[in-house]
Structure formats: C-alpha cells, structure tokens
C-alpha cells in the first residue's frame, strides 16, 4: 500500500483478543497495526502490579500512553519520574528513552498510540 495520502475507510476486527507477553515486561494486544493505516497503531498494554518495563526507545516513532486504569510512575528522557493515573496522557517524542512502573496493586492498563505505526525494528532495548 502506498503511504501517500490519507488511509482508506476500513474496519480492523479481532485484534483485541490476541494478547501476548512482550519481553519488555508487559502484555500487549495490538488493536490496530496494519498497512491499511500506516500513520497510526493502537496497542492495549497491561503491566502487572509491581512490574517495571525495560528501558527502551522507539526509533522514528512518537508514542503516547493513554492511561485507562491503575497507577504508574513513568520516566521519559531526562524528565523526572511522574505519577500517572486514569485519564492522563504521556507524550513520548521519537527516540526518547522510556519505561513505566506499576505502583498500584492492580494491573496498569493503557493504550499505546504510535505515529507512524509501530514496527518491531523501531524498538531498541536500553540498559538500566
């Protein structure tokens, strides 16, 4: 598919049920990550209580966390660690190191919105 111009109308079905454990330390269900819409991907992320995801960065991709439930402490770039909860949106510029820690007793659940869409080759793990 050409990336010129806006995406064509589409409905992507069935992706929400396909959750997997990612080596970063969280569960991922990619709700939308398709060549039908190169400009955006949407992933549903679950971080177990007490878990901190691995430091990483996304090469060439801006990411946003939309916190749906739970409580976390997010670290992005050189910014101080910040507590986040339901309704918060975290903007992560392309190439910035990032991780999140679930500080609550329930799962931390958020949507990860990536522009352009997430590609595995863009994920770069970083040392602690």
Backbone as XML, in Angstrom:
<?xml version="1.0"?>
<chain id="A" units="angstrom">
  <residue number="1" name="UNK">
    <atom name="N" x="0.830" y="-1.179" z="0.000"/>
    <atom name="CA" x="0.000" y="0.000" z="0.000"/>
    <atom name="C" x="0.870" y="1.236" z="0.000"/>
  </residue>
  <residue number="2" name="UNK">
    <atom name="N" x="0.518" y="2.202" z="-0.747"/>
    <atom name="CA" x="1.238" y="3.461" z="-0.788"/>
    <atom name="C" x="0.971" y="4.246" z="0.484"/>
  </residue>
  <residue number="3" name="UNK">
    <atom name="N" x="1.959" y="4.962" z="0.981"/>
    <atom name="CA" x="1.765" y="5.789" z="2.157"/>
    <atom name="C" x="1.395" y="7.211" z="1.764"/>
  </residue>
  <residue number="4" name="UNK">
    <atom name="N" x="1.176" y="7.460" z="0.472"/>
    <atom name="CA" x="0.764" y="8.782" z="0.013"/>
    <atom name="C" x="-0.711" y="8.978" z="0.312"/>
  </residue>
  <residue number="5" name="UNK">
    <atom name="N" x="-1.042" y="10.123" z="0.908"/>
    <atom name="CA" x="-2.433" y="10.449" z="1.166"/>
    <atom name="C" x="-2.985" y="9.762" z="2.396"/>
  </residue>
  <residue number="6" name="UNK">
    <atom name="N" x="-4.237" y="10.103" z="2.726"/>
    <atom name="CA" x="-4.865" y="9.532" z="3.927"/>
    <atom name="C" x="-5.261" y="8.082" z="3.712"/>
  </residue>
  <residue number="7" name="UNK">
    <atom name="N" x="-5.466" y="7.349" z="4.824"/>
    <atom name="CA" x="-5.897" y="5.953" z="4.684"/>
    <atom name="C" x="-7.307" y="5.891" z="4.114"/>
  </residue>
  <residue number="8" name="UNK">
    <atom name="N" x="-7.637" y="4.745" z="3.541"/>
    <atom name="CA" x="-8.988" y="4.498" z="3.042"/>
    <atom name="C" x="-9.839" y="3.970" z="4.187"/>
  </residue>
  <residue number="9" name="UNK">
    <atom name="N" x="-11.164" y="4.133" z="4.119"/>
    <atom name="CA" x="-12.018" y="3.600" z="5.183"/>
    <atom name="C" x="-11.783" y="2.098" z="5.374"/>
  </residue>
  <residue number="10" name="UNK">
    <atom name="N" x="-11.740" y="1.671" z="6.638"/>
    <atom name="CA" x="-11.519" y="0.262" z="6.945"/>
    <atom name="C" x="-12.003" y="-0.035" z="8.360"/>
  </residue>
  <residue number="11" name="UNK">
    <atom name="N" x="-12.345" y="-1.276" z="8.601"/>
    <atom name="CA" x="-12.641" y="-1.765" z="9.941"/>
    <atom name="C" x="-11.722" y="-2.952" z="10.174"/>
  </residue>
  <residue number="12" name="UNK">
    <atom name="N" x="-10.897" y="-2.860" z="11.211"/>
    <atom name="CA" x="-9.980" y="-3.948" z="11.552"/>
    <atom name="C" x="-10.596" y="-4.706" z="12.722"/>
  </residue>
  <residue number="13" name="UNK">
    <atom name="N" x="-10.807" y="-5.996" z="12.562"/>
    <atom name="CA" x="-11.531" y="-6.780" z="13.566"/>
    <atom name="C" x="-10.663" y="-7.867" z="14.194"/>
  </residue>
  <residue number="14" name="UNK">
    <atom name="N" x="-11.027" y="-8.193" z="15.443"/>
    <atom name="CA" x="-10.482" y="-9.383" z="16.067"/>
    <atom name="C" x="-9.118" y="-9.255" z="16.706"/>
  </residue>
  <residue number="15" name="UNK">
    <atom name="N" x="-8.484" y="-8.108" z="16.577"/>
    <atom name="CA" x="-7.121" y="-7.996" z="17.101"/>
    <atom name="C" x="-7.084" y="-7.869" z="18.623"/>
  </residue>
  <residue number="16" name="UNK">
    <atom name="N" x="-8.147" y="-7.360" z="19.240"/>
    <atom name="CA" x="-8.140" y="-7.115" z="20.684"/>
    <atom name="C" x="-7.974" y="-8.392" z="21.498"/>
  </residue>
  <residue number="17" name="UNK">
    <atom name="N" x="-8.390" y="-9.521" z="20.970"/>
    <atom name="CA" x="-8.315" y="-10.772" z="21.722"/>
    <atom name="C" x="-6.932" y="-11.410" z="21.666"/>
  </residue>
  <residue number="18" name="UNK">
    <atom name="N" x="-6.056" y="-10.907" z="20.821"/>
    <atom name="CA" x="-4.751" y="-11.523" z="20.607"/>
    <atom name="C" x="-3.687" y="-10.837" z="21.472"/>
  </residue>
  <residue number="19" name="UNK">
    <atom name="N" x="-3.620" y="-11.229" z="22.730"/>
    <atom name="CA" x="-2.670" y="-10.644" z="23.670"/>
    <atom name="C" x="-1.460" y="-11.560" z="23.814"/>
  </residue>
  <residue number="20" name="UNK">
    <atom name="N" x="-0.283" y="-10.963" z="23.968"/>
    <atom name="CA" x="0.930" y="-11.757" z="24.172"/>
    <atom name="C" x="1.833" y="-11.041" z="25.175"/>
  </residue>
  <residue number="21" name="UNK">
    <atom name="N" x="2.691" y="-11.834" z="25.842"/>
    <atom name="CA" x="3.646" y="-11.251" z="26.778"/>
    <atom name="C" x="4.854" y="-10.774" z="25.989"/>
  </residue>
  <residue number="22" name="UNK">
    <atom name="N" x="5.198" y="-9.513" z="26.177"/>
    <atom name="CA" x="6.338" y="-8.930" z="25.482"/>
    <atom name="C" x="7.530" y="-8.889" z="26.429"/>
  </residue>
  <residue number="23" name="UNK">
    <atom name="N" x="8.711" y="-9.164" z="25.910"/>
    <atom name="CA" x="9.937" y="-9.243" z="26.710"/>
    <atom name="C" x="10.202" y="-7.998" z="27.544"/>
  </residue>
  <residue number="24" name="UNK">
    <atom name="N" x="9.593" y="-6.898" z="27.193"/>
    <atom name="CA" x="9.750" y="-5.641" z="27.930"/>
    <atom name="C" x="9.179" y="-5.745" z="29.342"/>
  </residue>
  <residue number="25" name="UNK">
    <atom name="N" x="8.231" y="-6.689" z="29.552"/>
    <atom name="CA" x="7.655" y="-6.891" z="30.873"/>
    <atom name="C" x="6.177" y="-6.562" z="30.958"/>
  </residue>
  <residue number="26" name="UNK">
    <atom name="N" x="5.472" y="-6.595" z="29.822"/>
    <atom name="CA" x="4.053" y="-6.267" z="29.808"/>
    <atom name="C" x="3.318" y="-7.146" z="28.798"/>
  </residue>
  <residue number="27" name="UNK">
    <atom name="N" x="2.000" y="-7.107" z="28.877"/>
    <atom name="CA" x="1.150" y="-7.838" z="27.932"/>
    <atom name="C" x="0.633" y="-6.864" z="26.885"/>
  </residue>
  <residue number="28" name="UNK">
    <atom name="N" x="0.662" y="-7.272" z="25.630"/>
    <atom name="CA" x="0.312" y="-6.401" z="24.512"/>
    <atom name="C" x="-0.771" y="-7.056" z="23.661"/>
  </residue>
  <residue number="29" name="UNK">
    <atom name="N" x="-1.790" y="-6.281" z="23.332"/>
    <atom name="CA" x="-2.776" y="-6.675" z="22.323"/>
    <atom name="C" x="-2.796" y="-5.542" z="21.295"/>
  </residue>
  <residue number="30" name="UNK">
    <atom name="N" x="-2.342" y="-5.833" z="20.102"/>
    <atom name="CA" x="-2.308" y="-4.810" z="19.061"/>
    <atom name="C" x="-3.694" y="-4.682" z="18.442"/>
  </residue>
  <residue number="31" name="UNK">
    <atom name="N" x="-4.382" y="-3.615" z="18.802"/>
    <atom name="CA" x="-5.739" y="-3.394" z="18.316"/>
    <atom name="C" x="-5.727" y="-2.931" z="16.866"/>
  </residue>
  <residue number="32" name="UNK">
    <atom name="N" x="-4.713" y="-2.176" z="16.504"/>
    <atom name="CA" x="-4.600" y="-1.702" z="15.120"/>
    <atom name="C" x="-3.132" y="-1.497" z="14.807"/>
  </residue>
  <residue number="33" name="UNK">
    <atom name="N" x="-2.629" y="-2.291" z="13.883"/>
    <atom name="CA" x="-1.259" y="-2.125" z="13.407"/>
    <atom name="C" x="-1.208" y="-2.787" z="12.034"/>
  </residue>
  <residue number="34" name="UNK">
    <atom name="N" x="-1.536" y="-2.008" z="11.021"/>
    <atom name="CA" x="-1.756" y="-2.569" z="9.703"/>
    <atom name="C" x="-1.318" y="-1.612" z="8.612"/>
  </residue>
  <residue number="35" name="UNK">
    <atom name="N" x="-0.954" y="-2.173" z="7.482"/>
    <atom name="CA" x="-0.614" y="-1.354" z="6.328"/>
    <atom name="C" x="-1.829" y="-0.583" z="5.810"/>
  </residue>
  <residue number="36" name="UNK">
    <atom name="N" x="-3.022" y="-0.944" z="6.284"/>
    <atom name="CA" x="-4.223" y="-0.195" z="5.928"/>
    <atom name="C" x="-4.127" y="1.236" z="6.463"/>
  </residue>
  <residue number="37" name="UNK">
    <atom name="N" x="-3.434" y="1.409" z="7.591"/>
    <atom name="CA" x="-3.259" y="2.734" z="8.197"/>
    <atom name="C" x="-1.820" y="2.858" z="8.687"/>
  </residue>
  <residue number="38" name="UNK">
    <atom name="N" x="-0.933" y="3.268" z="7.800"/>
    <atom name="CA" x="0.492" y="3.408" z="8.138"/>
    <atom name="C" x="0.750" y="4.515" z="9.164"/>
  </residue>
  <residue number="39" name="UNK">
    <atom name="N" x="-0.194" y="5.440" z="9.315"/>
    <atom name="CA" x="0.053" y="6.621" z="10.131"/>
    <atom name="C" x="-0.144" y="6.412" z="11.628"/>
  </residue>
  <residue number="40" name="UNK">
    <atom name="N" x="-0.778" y="5.282" z="12.037"/>
    <atom name="CA" x="-1.092" y="5.100" z="13.453"/>
    <atom name="C" x="-1.197" y="3.624" z="13.799"/>
  </residue>
  <residue number="41" name="UNK">
    <atom name="N" x="-0.707" y="3.267" z="14.989"/>
    <atom name="CA" x="-1.019" y="1.958" z="15.563"/>
    <atom name="C" x="-1.564" y="2.180" z="16.966"/>
  </residue>
  <residue number="42" name="UNK">
    <atom name="N" x="-2.410" y="1.240" z="17.404"/>
    <atom name="CA" x="-3.024" y="1.302" z="18.724"/>
    <atom name="C" x="-2.795" y="-0.047" z="19.391"/>
  </residue>
  <residue number="43" name="UNK">
    <atom name="N" x="-2.162" y="-0.030" z="20.562"/>
    <atom name="CA" x="-1.936" y="-1.253" z="21.323"/>
    <atom name="C" x="-2.520" y="-1.090" z="22.720"/>
  </residue>
  <residue number="44" name="UNK">
    <atom name="N" x="-3.149" y="-2.149" z="23.220"/>
    <atom name="CA" x="-3.682" y="-2.204" z="24.582"/>
    <atom name="C" x="-2.606" y="-2.883" z="25.425"/>
  </residue>
  <residue number="45" name="UNK">
    <atom name="N" x="-2.110" y="-2.172" z="26.440"/>
    <atom name="CA" x="-0.980" y="-2.646" z="27.249"/>
    <atom name="C" x="-1.444" y="-2.910" z="28.680"/>
  </residue>
  <residue number="46" name="UNK">
    <atom name="N" x="-0.994" y="-4.049" z="29.241"/>
    <atom name="CA" x="-1.252" y="-4.378" z="30.638"/>
    <atom name="C" x="0.086" y="-4.627" z="31.328"/>
  </residue>
  <residue number="47" name="UNK">
    <atom name="N" x="0.328" y="-3.874" z="32.410"/>
    <atom name="CA" x="1.552" y="-4.032" z="33.192"/>
    <atom name="C" x="1.151" y="-4.597" z="34.555"/>
  </residue>
  <residue number="48" name="UNK">
    <atom name="N" x="1.624" y="-5.788" z="34.910"/>
    <atom name="CA" x="1.260" y="-6.384" z="36.198"/>
    <atom name="C" x="1.716" y="-5.519" z="37.383"/>
  </residue>
  <residue number="49" name="UNK">
    <atom name="N" x="1.009" y="-5.653" z="38.503"/>
    <atom name="CA" x="1.355" y="-4.919" z="39.724"/>
    <atom name="C" x="2.814" y="-5.161" z="40.086"/>
  </residue>
  <residue number="50" name="UNK">
    <atom name="N" x="3.508" y="-4.096" z="40.453"/>
    <atom name="CA" x="4.896" y="-4.201" z="40.888"/>
    <atom name="C" x="5.920" y="-4.316" z="39.775"/>
  </residue>
  <residue number="51" name="UNK">
    <atom name="N" x="5.492" y="-4.335" z="38.526"/>
    <atom name="CA" x="6.394" y="-4.538" z="37.392"/>
    <atom name="C" x="6.870" y="-3.202" z="36.823"/>
  </residue>
  <residue number="52" name="UNK">
    <atom name="N" x="8.138" y="-3.171" z="36.455"/>
    <atom name="CA" x="8.715" y="-2.040" z="35.728"/>
    <atom name="C" x="9.115" y="-2.539" z="34.354"/>
  </residue>
  <residue number="53" name="UNK">
    <atom name="N" x="8.676" y="-1.858" z="33.306"/>
    <atom name="CA" x="9.063" y="-2.259" z="31.962"/>
    <atom name="C" x="10.529" y="-1.893" z="31.717"/>
  </residue>
  <residue number="54" name="UNK">
    <atom name="N" x="11.095" y="-2.532" z="30.745"/>
    <atom name="CA" x="12.503" y="-2.324" z="30.382"/>
    <atom name="C" x="12.687" y="-0.936" z="29.762"/>
  </residue>
  <residue number="55" name="UNK">
    <atom name="N" x="13.821" y="-0.310" z="30.073"/>
    <atom name="CA" x="14.180" y="0.920" z="29.362"/>
    <atom name="C" x="14.260" y="0.597" z="27.872"/>
  </residue>
  <residue number="56" name="UNK">
    <atom name="N" x="13.684" y="1.478" z="27.066"/>
    <atom name="CA" x="13.738" y="1.301" z="25.615"/>
    <atom name="C" x="13.457" y="2.648" z="24.945"/>
  </residue>
  <residue number="57" name="UNK">
    <atom name="N" x="13.632" y="2.662" z="23.644"/>
    <atom name="CA" x="13.250" y="3.826" z="22.850"/>
    <atom name="C" x="12.686" y="3.333" z="21.530"/>
  </residue>
  <residue number="58" name="UNK">
    <atom name="N" x="11.912" y="4.187" z="20.886"/>
    <atom name="CA" x="11.350" y="3.870" z="19.581"/>
    <atom name="C" x="11.970" y="4.802" z="18.551"/>
  </residue>
  <residue number="59" name="UNK">
    <atom name="N" x="12.675" y="4.230" z="17.617"/>
    <atom name="CA" x="13.372" y="4.990" z="16.587"/>
    <atom name="C" x="12.368" y="5.492" z="15.540"/>
  </residue>
  <residue number="60" name="UNK">
    <atom name="N" x="12.221" y="6.819" z="15.436"/>
    <atom name="CA" x="11.369" y="7.410" z="14.412"/>
    <atom name="C" x="9.877" y="7.341" z="14.689"/>
  </residue>
  <residue number="61" name="UNK">
    <atom name="N" x="9.479" y="6.997" z="15.909"/>
    <atom name="CA" x="8.062" y="6.860" z="16.250"/>
    <atom name="C" x="7.746" y="7.678" z="17.491"/>
  </residue>
  <residue number="62" name="UNK">
    <atom name="N" x="6.717" y="8.515" z="17.398"/>
    <atom name="CA" x="6.195" y="9.227" z="18.561"/>
    <atom name="C" x="5.164" y="8.314" z="19.214"/>
  </residue>
  <residue number="63" name="UNK">
    <atom name="N" x="5.249" y="8.176" z="20.536"/>
    <atom name="CA" x="4.318" y="7.306" z="21.253"/>
    <atom name="C" x="3.568" y="8.112" z="22.298"/>
  </residue>
  <residue number="64" name="UNK">
    <atom name="N" x="2.323" y="7.742" z="22.507"/>
    <atom name="CA" x="1.515" y="8.352" z="23.551"/>
    <atom name="C" x="0.904" y="7.233" z="24.378"/>
  </residue>
  <residue number="65" name="UNK">
    <atom name="N" x="0.985" y="7.358" z="25.714"/>
    <atom name="CA" x="0.305" y="6.433" z="26.605"/>
    <atom name="C" x="-0.985" y="7.117" z="27.048"/>
  </residue>
  <residue number="66" name="UNK">
    <atom name="N" x="-2.114" y="6.478" z="26.860"/>
    <atom name="CA" x="-3.397" y="6.959" z="27.356"/>
    <atom name="C" x="-3.783" y="6.024" z="28.502"/>
  </residue>
  <residue number="67" name="UNK">
    <atom name="N" x="-3.655" y="6.507" z="29.722"/>
    <atom name="CA" x="-3.858" y="5.658" z="30.895"/>
    <atom name="C" x="-5.357" y="5.395" z="31.085"/>
  </residue>
  <residue number="68" name="UNK">
    <atom name="N" x="-5.729" y="4.104" z="31.086"/>
    <atom name="CA" x="-7.126" y="3.712" z="31.238"/>
    <atom name="C" x="-7.473" y="3.338" z="32.674"/>
  </residue>
  <residue number="69" name="UNK">
    <atom name="N" x="-6.556" y="2.651" z="33.362"/>
    <atom name="CA" x="-6.792" y="2.281" z="34.756"/>
    <atom name="C" x="-5.471" y="1.927" z="35.426"/>
  </residue>
  <residue number="70" name="UNK">
    <atom name="N" x="-5.485" y="1.996" z="36.745"/>
    <atom name="CA" x="-4.287" y="1.704" z="37.521"/>
    <atom name="C" x="-3.465" y="2.959" z="37.761"/>
  </residue>
  <residue number="71" name="UNK">
    <atom name="N" x="-2.322" y="2.749" z="38.390"/>
    <atom name="CA" x="-1.424" y="3.852" z="38.728"/>
    <atom name="C" x="-0.004" y="3.466" z="38.343"/>
  </residue>
  <residue number="72" name="UNK">
    <atom name="N" x="0.711" y="4.428" z="37.788"/>
    <atom name="CA" x="2.075" y="4.153" z="37.380"/>
    <atom name="C" x="2.994" y="5.321" z="37.628"/>
  </residue>
  <residue number="73" name="UNK">
    <atom name="N" x="4.275" y="5.050" z="37.459"/>
    <atom name="CA" x="5.307" y="6.079" z="37.506"/>
    <atom name="C" x="6.065" y="5.964" z="36.190"/>
  </residue>
  <residue number="74" name="UNK">
    <atom name="N" x="5.934" y="6.993" z="35.359"/>
    <atom name="CA" x="6.541" y="6.961" z="34.036"/>
    <atom name="C" x="7.822" y="7.786" z="34.028"/>
  </residue>
  <residue number="75" name="UNK">
    <atom name="N" x="8.806" y="7.305" z="33.274"/>
    <atom name="CA" x="10.069" y="8.017" z="33.092"/>
    <atom name="C" x="10.306" y="8.154" z="31.593"/>
  </residue>
  <residue number="76" name="UNK">
    <atom name="N" x="10.521" y="9.397" z="31.165"/>
    <atom name="CA" x="10.752" y="9.689" z="29.750"/>
    <atom name="C" x="11.949" y="10.625" z="29.639"/>
  </residue>
  <residue number="77" name="UNK">
    <atom name="N" x="12.952" y="10.202" z="28.876"/>
    <atom name="CA" x="14.133" y="11.035" z="28.669"/>
    <atom name="C" x="14.767" y="11.428" z="29.992"/>
  </residue>
  <residue number="78" name="UNK">
    <atom name="N" x="15.145" y="12.695" z="30.101"/>
    <atom name="CA" x="15.772" y="13.211" z="31.311"/>
    <atom name="C" x="14.761" y="13.838" z="32.270"/>
  </residue>
  <residue number="79" name="UNK">
    <atom name="N" x="13.475" y="13.746" z="31.921"/>
    <atom name="CA" x="12.434" y="14.314" z="32.780"/>
    <atom name="C" x="12.337" y="13.530" z="34.084"/>
  </residue>
  <residue number="80" name="UNK">
    <atom name="N" x="11.915" y="14.193" z="35.179"/>
    <atom name="CA" x="11.754" y="13.453" z="36.435"/>
    <atom name="C" x="10.621" y="12.437" z="36.327"/>
  </residue>
  <residue number="81" name="UNK">
    <atom name="N" x="10.718" y="11.363" z="37.095"/>
    <atom name="CA" x="9.661" y="10.363" z="37.148"/>
    <atom name="C" x="8.357" y="11.047" z="37.558"/>
  </residue>
  <residue number="82" name="UNK">
    <atom name="N" x="7.265" y="10.662" z="36.907"/>
    <atom name="CA" x="5.979" y="11.307" z="37.137"/>
    <atom name="C" x="4.907" y="10.257" z="37.380"/>
  </residue>
  <residue number="83" name="UNK">
    <atom name="N" x="4.090" y="10.467" z="38.419"/>
    <atom name="CA" x="2.974" y="9.564" z="38.681"/>
    <atom name="C" x="1.868" y="9.823" z="37.665"/>
  </residue>
  <residue number="84" name="UNK">
    <atom name="N" x="1.266" y="8.732" z="37.173"/>
    <atom name="CA" x="0.168" y="8.826" z="36.212"/>
    <atom name="C" x="-0.969" y="7.920" z="36.647"/>
  </residue>
  <residue number="85" name="UNK">
    <atom name="N" x="-2.184" y="8.301" z="36.255"/>
    <atom name="CA" x="-3.367" y="7.501" z="36.554"/>
    <atom name="C" x="-4.421" y="7.751" z="35.485"/>
  </residue>
  <residue number="86" name="UNK">
    <atom name="N" x="-5.578" y="7.145" z="35.660"/>
    <atom name="CA" x="-6.657" y="7.176" z="34.672"/>
    <atom name="C" x="-6.883" y="8.589" z="34.114"/>
  </residue>
  <residue number="87" name="UNK">
    <atom name="N" x="-6.915" y="8.670" z="32.784"/>
    <atom name="CA" x="-7.176" y="9.937" z="32.105"/>
    <atom name="C" x="-5.931" y="10.702" z="31.714"/>
  </residue>
  <residue number="88" name="UNK">
    <atom name="N" x="-4.774" y="10.316" z="32.232"/>
    <atom name="CA" x="-3.528" y="11.003" z="31.873"/>
    <atom name="C" x="-3.047" y="10.528" z="30.506"/>
  </residue>
  <residue number="89" name="UNK">
    <atom name="N" x="-2.383" y="11.434" z="29.793"/>
    <atom name="CA" x="-1.768" y="11.117" z="28.511"/>
    <atom name="C" x="-0.291" y="11.487" z="28.602"/>
  </residue>
  <residue number="90" name="UNK">
    <atom name="N" x="0.560" y="10.540" z="28.289"/>
    <atom name="CA" x="2.008" y="10.748" z="28.311"/>
    <atom name="C" x="2.480" y="10.839" z="26.857"/>
  </residue>
  <residue number="91" name="UNK">
    <atom name="N" x="3.150" y="11.924" z="26.503"/>
    <atom name="CA" x="3.678" y="12.090" z="25.147"/>
    <atom name="C" x="5.172" y="11.776" z="25.179"/>
  </residue>
  <residue number="92" name="UNK">
    <atom name="N" x="5.584" y="10.839" z="24.319"/>
    <atom name="CA" x="6.971" y="10.384" z="24.286"/>
    <atom name="C" x="7.534" y="10.676" z="22.901"/>
  </residue>
  <residue number="93" name="UNK">
    <atom name="N" x="8.378" y="11.698" z="22.783"/>
    <atom name="CA" x="8.959" y="12.022" z="21.476"/>
    <atom name="C" x="9.781" y="10.860" z="20.913"/>
  </residue>
  <residue number="94" name="UNK">
    <atom name="N" x="9.869" y="10.804" z="19.614"/>
    <atom name="CA" x="10.648" y="9.756" z="18.937"/>
    <atom name="C" x="12.078" y="9.746" z="19.460"/>
  </residue>
  <residue number="95" name="UNK">
    <atom name="N" x="12.584" y="8.558" z="19.748"/>
    <atom name="CA" x="13.967" y="8.389" z="20.167"/>
    <atom name="C" x="14.236" y="8.594" z="21.643"/>
  </residue>
  <residue number="96" name="UNK">
    <atom name="N" x="13.252" y="9.065" z="22.431"/>
    <atom name="CA" x="13.462" y="9.287" z="23.869"/>
    <atom name="C" x="13.386" y="7.964" z="24.621"/>
  </residue>
  <residue number="97" name="UNK">
    <atom name="N" x="14.275" y="7.767" z="25.581"/>
    <atom name="CA" x="14.207" y="6.569" z="26.412"/>
    <atom name="C" x="12.975" y="6.656" z="27.292"/>
  </residue>
  <residue number="98" name="UNK">
    <atom name="N" x="12.426" y="5.476" z="27.612"/>
    <atom name="CA" x="11.174" y="5.441" z="28.364"/>
    <atom name="C" x="11.020" y="4.120" z="29.103"/>
  </residue>
  <residue number="99" name="UNK">
    <atom name="N" x="10.265" y="4.182" z="30.195"/>
    <atom name="CA" x="9.809" y="2.996" z="30.901"/>
    <atom name="C" x="8.696" y="3.430" z="31.844"/>
  </residue>
  <residue number="100" name="UNK">
    <atom name="N" x="7.927" y="2.446" z="32.315"/>
    <atom name="CA" x="6.844" y="2.741" z="33.256"/>
    <atom name="C" x="6.807" y="1.661" z="34.325"/>
  </residue>
  <residue number="101" name="UNK">
    <atom name="N" x="6.503" y="2.070" z="35.541"/>
    <atom name="CA" x="6.425" y="1.151" z="36.681"/>
    <atom name="C" x="5.005" y="1.170" z="37.224"/>
  </residue>
  <residue number="102" name="UNK">
    <atom name="N" x="4.432" y="0.001" z="37.428"/>
    <atom name="CA" x="3.109" y="-0.094" z="38.042"/>
    <atom name="C" x="3.284" y="0.020" z="39.550"/>
  </residue>
  <residue number="103" name="UNK">
    <atom name="N" x="2.835" y="1.133" z="40.120"/>
    <atom name="CA" x="2.988" y="1.368" z="41.551"/>
    <atom name="C" x="1.772" y="0.904" z="42.342"/>
  </residue>
  <residue number="104" name="UNK">
    <atom name="N" x="0.723" y="0.433" z="41.653"/>
    <atom name="CA" x="-0.512" y="0.031" z="42.322"/>
    <atom name="C" x="-0.569" y="-1.461" z="42.616"/>
  </residue>
  <residue number="105" name="UNK">
    <atom name="N" x="-1.736" y="-1.881" z="43.100"/>
    <atom name="CA" x="-1.956" y="-3.294" z="43.420"/>
    <atom name="C" x="-2.739" y="-4.011" z="42.316"/>
  </residue>
  <residue number="106" name="UNK">
    <atom name="N" x="-3.287" y="-3.260" z="41.382"/>
    <atom name="CA" x="-3.998" y="-3.822" z="40.229"/>
    <atom name="C" x="-3.152" y="-3.605" z="38.987"/>
  </residue>
  <residue number="107" name="UNK">
    <atom name="N" x="-3.553" y="-4.241" z="37.885"/>
    <atom name="CA" x="-2.843" y="-4.012" z="36.626"/>
    <atom name="C" x="-2.910" y="-2.538" z="36.231"/>
  </residue>
  <residue number="108" name="UNK">
    <atom name="N" x="-1.838" y="-2.060" z="35.619"/>
    <atom name="CA" x="-1.811" y="-0.750" z="34.987"/>
    <atom name="C" x="-2.177" y="-0.994" z="33.529"/>
  </residue>
  <residue number="109" name="UNK">
    <atom name="N" x="-3.222" y="-0.340" z="33.057"/>
    <atom name="CA" x="-3.701" y="-0.569" z="31.694"/>
    <atom name="C" x="-3.716" y="0.753" z="30.941"/>
  </residue>
  <residue number="110" name="UNK">
    <atom name="N" x="-3.127" y="0.718" z="29.745"/>
    <atom name="CA" x="-3.129" y="1.929" z="28.917"/>
    <atom name="C" x="-3.106" y="1.567" z="27.445"/>
  </residue>
  <residue number="111" name="UNK">
    <atom name="N" x="-3.456" y="2.546" z="26.625"/>
    <atom name="CA" x="-3.310" y="2.414" z="25.188"/>
    <atom name="C" x="-1.999" y="3.059" z="24.795"/>
  </residue>
  <residue number="112" name="UNK">
    <atom name="N" x="-1.272" y="2.420" z="23.903"/>
    <atom name="CA" x="-0.057" y="2.996" z="23.327"/>
    <atom name="C" x="-0.391" y="3.360" z="21.883"/>
  </residue>
  <residue number="113" name="UNK">
    <atom name="N" x="-0.404" y="4.654" z="21.603"/>
    <atom name="CA" x="-0.705" y="5.163" z="20.274"/>
    <atom name="C" x="0.607" y="5.590" z="19.631"/>
  </residue>
  <residue number="114" name="UNK">
    <atom name="N" x="0.956" y="4.985" z="18.515"/>
    <atom name="CA" x="2.228" y="5.265" z="17.851"/>
    <atom name="C" x="1.992" y="5.897" z="16.487"/>
  </residue>
  <residue number="115" name="UNK">
    <atom name="N" x="2.756" y="6.973" z="16.223"/>
    <atom name="CA" x="2.723" y="7.622" z="14.914"/>
    <atom name="C" x="4.146" y="7.838" z="14.429"/>
  </residue>
  <residue number="116" name="UNK">
    <atom name="N" x="4.493" y="7.344" z="13.232"/>
    <atom name="CA" x="3.705" y="6.412" z="12.442"/>
    <atom name="C" x="3.559" y="5.094" z="13.186"/>
  </residue>
  <residue number="117" name="UNK">
    <atom name="N" x="2.903" y="4.124" z="12.551"/>
    <atom name="CA" x="2.595" y="2.876" z="13.254"/>
    <atom name="C" x="3.854" y="2.160" z="13.748"/>
  </residue>
  <residue number="118" name="UNK">
    <atom name="N" x="3.686" y="1.405" z="14.847"/>
    <atom name="CA" x="4.784" y="0.665" z="15.450"/>
    <atom name="C" x="5.303" y="-0.405" z="14.493"/>
  </residue>
  <residue number="119" name="UNK">
    <atom name="N" x="6.610" y="-0.496" z="14.425"/>
    <atom name="CA" x="7.295" y="-1.577" z="13.697"/>
    <atom name="C" x="8.311" y="-2.173" z="14.658"/>
  </residue>
  <residue number="120" name="UNK">
    <atom name="N" x="8.412" y="-3.497" z="14.747"/>
    <atom name="CA" x="9.352" y="-4.128" z="15.683"/>
    <atom name="C" x="10.791" y="-3.639" z="15.520"/>
  </residue>
  <residue number="121" name="UNK">
    <atom name="N" x="11.222" y="-3.346" z="14.314"/>
    <atom name="CA" x="12.604" y="-2.896" z="14.104"/>
    <atom name="C" x="12.881" y="-1.530" z="14.748"/>
  </residue>
  <residue number="122" name="UNK">
    <atom name="N" x="11.838" y="-0.785" z="15.072"/>
    <atom name="CA" x="11.996" y="0.526" z="15.710"/>
    <atom name="C" x="12.232" y="0.414" z="17.214"/>
  </residue>
  <residue number="123" name="UNK">
    <atom name="N" x="11.920" y="-0.755" z="17.801"/>
    <atom name="CA" x="12.074" y="-0.955" z="19.232"/>
    <atom name="C" x="13.535" y="-1.221" z="19.571"/>
  </residue>
  <residue number="124" name="UNK">
    <atom name="N" x="14.107" y="-0.385" z="20.427"/>
    <atom name="CA" x="15.518" y="-0.532" z="20.789"/>
    <atom name="C" x="15.608" y="-0.653" z="22.311"/>
  </residue>
  <residue number="125" name="UNK">
    <atom name="N" x="15.931" y="-1.859" z="22.824"/>
    <atom name="CA" x="16.090" y="-2.017" z="24.274"/>
    <atom name="C" x="17.349" y="-1.271" z="24.736"/>
  </residue>
  <residue number="126" name="UNK">
    <atom name="N" x="17.280" y="-0.738" z="25.943"/>
    <atom name="CA" x="18.398" y="0.018" z="26.517"/>
    <atom name="C" x="18.790" y="-0.584" z="27.857"/>
  </residue>
  <residue number="127" name="UNK">
    <atom name="N" x="20.052" y="-0.425" z="28.234"/>
    <atom name="CA" x="20.469" y="-0.922" z="29.560"/>
    <atom name="C" x="19.866" y="-0.076" z="30.671"/>
  </residue>
  <residue number="128" name="UNK">
    <atom name="N" x="19.754" y="-0.677" z="31.855"/>
    <atom name="CA" x="19.233" y="0.067" z="33.028"/>
    <atom name="C" x="20.181" y="1.153" z="33.454"/>
  </residue>
</chain>
